[in-house]
Amino acid sequence: ESPLRAKILALEKERDRIEEEIKKHADFMEQIGAPAHVSGEFWKTHTPLIDREGYPRSDIPVLEVIEARGKMAKLKIDHKEVCAKLEEALEGQDVC
């Protein structure tokens, strides 16, 4: 196995791990009633954390949602970086 092939496999594995972790956080948010909606490749969060009067919602664990959103945001950045590296590695691979 060539070093380039090994690099590609490692990047694919890392990409899959990141996607699984994003899904785990999105599933958690769905379960507690603060769903993350799919938009293209990435998850976007749209559930408001405050009620009409400007107070934190009492029907969801706001701090846990904030934490999950923060983790998902970091994972989105990591995912983008890994995909860019993977694309670069694939461009360097000899197809024949």
N, C-alpha and C positions, 0 to 999 in steps of 0.2 A: 504494500500500500504506500502510495507516494505521500510525501509531507503535505502537499496541497490537498489531496483527498482527505487526509486525516483532519486537516484544518476545517474543511467544508463540513465534515461529519460532526465535528465538535461544535461548530457554529449552528448547525441545524439542531443539535441536541439542546444547546443553550436557548435558541429561539423557541423551541417546543416547551422548555421549562418555564420560560417567561410567559408564554401564552397560557399555559396551565395555571400559573399563579394569578394572572389577570382574571381568568375565568373563575378561580376560587373566590377572589374578592367580589367579583360581579355576582356570583351565586349567593354570597353572604348578603350583599345589599338587596338582592331580589327577595331573599328569605325574610328580611326584617321590614320590607315594605319601602325601600328606597332604591328602586331598580336602576341599574346601569343599562342604558340602551345601546345596542350594537349600531355602529356607524362605520361602514367600511371595514377596515381591519381592526380598528381600535374601539375601545369602550368609551362612551361619553356618559357623564352623569348629569342628570337634569332635575333630580328631585330637590325641591326647596327644603332648606333646613329650618326655616322659620315660618310661623303661621302668618295669617293676614294682619295680625296686630304687631308683628315684629318680634315675637317671643320665640325661643327655641321650641320646636315641635315636641310634644310630649308622647307622641305615638311611635317614635323611632329613637334609637340610641344615637343621638346626634354626634357625640364624641367618637363613637365607633365608626360612624359613617365618614366623618372628617378624616380619621386615620386611614380607613380603607381607600378613600379618594386620593389621599396623599401617596399611599403605596402604589395605587394604580397609575398615578401620574408619573412616578419615578419609573415604574415598569414600562410605561409607554415609551419613555425616552430610551431606556435600555433596549427595548425591542427595536426601535428605529435604528439605533447604533449597530446592533447585531445584524439586522437585515442589510444595512449598508455594507458591513464587512463581508457578509455572505455573498452579496451581489458582486463585490469586488473580487472575491476569491473565485466565484463562478466564471467571471470574465477572464480570469487568468488560467482557467482550466482548458486543457486541450480536448476538444470535443471528439476528435477522430480516434 
